[in-house]
Amino acid sequence: VLSIDPDSPLVYEYLGTSWQKLSEEGKAEQVYRAGLARGIESARLHHELGRIAAKRGEQDVAEKELRVALNLDPRSVVIHFDLANLYRREGELDRAIEHYEQALELNPSYLWAWNGMAMTLAAQNLMPEATEAFRRVVEIAPKGAPGLFNLAVQLERTGRLKEAASTYQDFLDLAVGAELESQRRLAQQALARLAE
């Protein structure tokens, strides 16, 4: 298809995404850059290049690509979210909050942006705001065990011990799967600690 229509952004997007799904980040990057070299202006191509750079720890390159993507598509919830995560990892918490807020303004039910916002607020020691953001995560996904766990930890951290114990128990009632084993263990330890 690329040989038939070498100026189609979709072809580069799909081909690059296919390479990424095969864990061939280098080949995906080549495809995205080839599309841009043809003069294609695509927020998606820049966005994916930003994600690849972020995975490699190339924060400056990631920020540059994500910013270009955002200029091309300023209403993209996911680009704002990825920029926010990048800034949070870099310790630029105010900038992270700014982009989480923009993502949530565009999509108030975006669970991952609420979770990132909550963690960032907690890192800034804005505990009431962080607690409310964690509550929002649970409101959006009441059967989401990871959200319940994070809320329980936040409640315990802020001294709401009875509510924390109840939330840890709610988490344990829902937590299944090997990926939640360490959180289950921590929740059980927390319940034992809170029962003393």
Secondary structure, 3 states (H helix, E strand, C coil): CCCCCCCCHHHHHHHHHHHHHCCCHHHHHHHHHHHHHCCCCCHHHHHHHHHHHHHCCCHHHHHHHHHHHHHHCCCCHHHHHHHHHHHHHCCCHHHHHHHHHHHHHHCCCCHHHHHHHHHHHHHCCCHHHHHHHHHHHHHHCCCCHHHHHHHHHHHHHCCCHHHHHHHHHHHHHHCCCHHHHHHHHHHHHHHHHHHC
